[in-house]
Amino acid sequence: MEKHLGEIVMIANSPKRAQYILRLSQITEGYLVTKESGPQGKKQNSRTWFFKTRMEANRFLEQITKNKTKSQRARVYKIVHSTLGQKVKSNKKG
């Protein structure tokens, strides 16, 4: 049985408001990280990776999140929702 452990939702400041959603689930054999990406309101591209330990899955999630939120990227994503402990950065200044 699959148990949903949380998710990270990132949105890019792009014309089609590209989104990138990462979900972490636990199964009997280990952990699954599922990625859904694409323009909001359209069919999403989906892919799933398997990890034996939570530590491996967390490391993978951190790596993707760090890469997607780098300011040097052509398309920079911002975390808008997270139930996995990643910090959501506010647009507010001050």
C-alpha positions as CSV (number, residue, x, y, z in Angstrom):
1,M,0.0,0.0,0.0
2,E,1.3,3.5,-0.9
3,K,1.4,6.2,1.8
4,H,1.6,9.8,0.7
5,L,4.3,11.6,2.8
6,G,4.2,15.1,1.3
7,E,4.8,17.2,-1.7
8,I,6.6,20.3,-3.1
9,V,4.9,22.6,-5.6
10,M,7.1,25.0,-7.6
11,I,6.0,27.5,-10.2
12,A,8.1,29.3,-12.8
13,N,7.7,32.9,-13.8
14,S,7.1,31.9,-17.4
15,P,4.4,32.8,-20.0
16,K,2.6,29.5,-19.4
17,R,3.2,29.4,-15.7
18,A,5.1,26.2,-15.8
19,Q,4.7,24.1,-12.7
20,Y,6.9,21.3,-11.2
21,I,5.4,19.1,-8.5
22,L,7.3,16.5,-6.5
23,R,5.5,13.9,-4.4
24,L,7.1,11.6,-1.9
25,S,5.4,8.3,-1.1
26,Q,6.3,5.2,1.0
27,I,5.7,1.7,-0.2
28,T,6.6,-1.6,1.4
29,E,9.8,-1.9,-0.6
30,G,11.0,1.7,-0.1
31,Y,10.1,5.2,-1.3
32,L,8.8,6.7,-4.5
33,V,9.4,10.3,-5.8
34,T,7.0,11.3,-8.5
35,K,7.5,14.3,-10.6
36,E,4.8,16.1,-12.6
37,S,5.7,19.0,-14.8
38,G,4.3,21.2,-17.5
39,P,2.2,24.3,-18.1
40,Q,-0.6,24.9,-15.6
41,G,-4.0,23.6,-16.8
42,K,-2.4,21.2,-19.4
43,K,-1.6,17.5,-19.4
44,Q,1.5,17.0,-17.1
45,N,4.6,15.1,-17.9
46,S,5.0,12.4,-15.2
47,R,8.0,10.3,-14.0
48,T,8.6,8.2,-10.9
49,W,11.9,7.2,-9.2
50,F,12.4,4.4,-6.6
51,F,14.7,4.7,-3.6
52,K,15.4,2.0,-0.9
53,T,15.8,4.6,1.9
54,R,14.1,7.8,3.0
55,M,17.5,9.4,3.1
56,E,18.2,8.7,-0.5
57,A,14.8,10.0,-1.5
58,N,15.2,13.2,0.5
59,R,18.7,13.8,-1.0
60,F,17.2,13.5,-4.5
61,L,14.3,15.9,-3.6
62,E,16.8,18.4,-2.2
63,Q,19.0,18.1,-5.3
64,I,16.1,18.8,-7.7
65,T,14.7,21.6,-5.6
66,K,18.1,23.3,-5.4
67,N,18.6,23.0,-9.1
68,K,15.2,24.2,-10.1
69,T,15.3,27.3,-7.8
70,K,18.8,28.5,-8.8
71,S,18.8,32.1,-9.9
72,Q,21.2,31.4,-12.8
73,R,18.7,29.2,-14.6
74,A,16.8,30.4,-17.7
75,R,13.5,29.3,-16.0
76,V,13.7,29.8,-12.3
77,Y,11.1,28.0,-10.2
78,K,9.8,29.3,-6.8
79,I,8.4,27.0,-4.1
80,V,4.8,28.0,-3.5
81,H,3.7,25.0,-1.3
82,S,5.6,22.4,0.6
83,T,4.6,19.7,3.1
84,L,8.1,18.2,3.2
85,G,10.0,20.9,5.1
86,Q,11.4,22.9,2.2
87,K,11.0,26.6,2.8
88,V,8.5,28.6,0.8
89,K,10.0,31.9,-0.2
90,S,7.7,34.9,-0.1
91,N,7.5,37.6,-2.8
92,K,7.1,40.2,-0.1
93,K,10.0,42.6,0.5
94,G,10.7,44.3,3.8
